């Protein structure tokens, strides 16, 4: 991606010394200049900076593009499950594919401008014949989850007792074992949950990034590092006074607010992109497939959207998009398990499979309630509300009026996970008025599994719309008219 500072054909196994590197025309530039040039090339070509990040095209991405062009360090503020880490890790795609370093350097020393004592001594001894090696952009990324026990040794470095035991003096810089930040020199360093970093560690990080020096065991180390700093944080923690020192906060040139999908359709698209396929081939070579109808996929997405708007859900902890993905996978898994028990090799998710979402939902959302054991009730209410919302969006009262009339005339129907798809699909013969609304949901798919799923959805939607009565006994639901 982008325009490399490395001339075409130059890379591993092509150039091995500083002299050859100069002759080949390689130009040294800072990591921010490198990312800026490649980002500009990407934007000019009409390409997205990151693949697989949906919903940020008009909100987050313009801000991020501005930050990278301006050469800013960046902090992403957002709740969990808003693709912050994915975007941070994807920034490596804006680096040149290959970068030359002094051979053996632990901190990616620039062949033209070495900074470590090891590299300085090597260049002083060998000059233009100093050996170089090449580092791929995937190796130019360092990441640390900030925790209260994170130390200076983790981030900056520590005196290596083994090197001291070998006979070196403590004042010798070669006794240092470098931490994550120096090892990411000429690359991207990311800190997740920045406010959780202890203040004294924040000071040390600021010194090495801004003042270019740090004290380790009383020994002052000067390291003019070249690093793009990227961080993530929860907005509430980041803005809470005292959680982060002001100079470090001032270090970030751009503060970018992420968000959850704003529409059900976008949430659904992300689910389809991220959810794993559960199709399988057994030992006998027989294939079992499972599918989730789009209307039930919309129910799963709507569930998350409603949870984010619910006063009974703690919004400070967020309702992650990972909840939607996990729920979608749990729905498909339950449908596949049910289908296999009935001997069906092509399973389709049904409304009764939504009960499986309890295991993948409760625990991912924090319920705001003083009453013990309210999680289940809140979950049930959100699922029913999601089904009703999608049902009303998919089918108008006029389309199902004849179905209601049939039940008012005495039809009684049973559904549930214990019934095979063929049994449920047989309700079309019992209630012919179901044919048209079912066809509206299934399209060209007339398989018993698809028809059964549509029948269940329609009956449950009519019940939630207060147009049919429903009695539940164990795993079976009985629908009948209200009169």
Order of alpha helices (4+ residues) and beta strands (2+ residues): alpha-alpha-alpha-beta-alpha-beta-alpha-beta-beta-alpha-beta-alpha-beta-alpha-beta-alpha-beta-beta-beta-alpha-alpha-beta-alpha-beta-beta-alpha-alpha-beta-alpha-alpha-alpha-beta-alpha-alpha-alpha-alpha-beta-beta
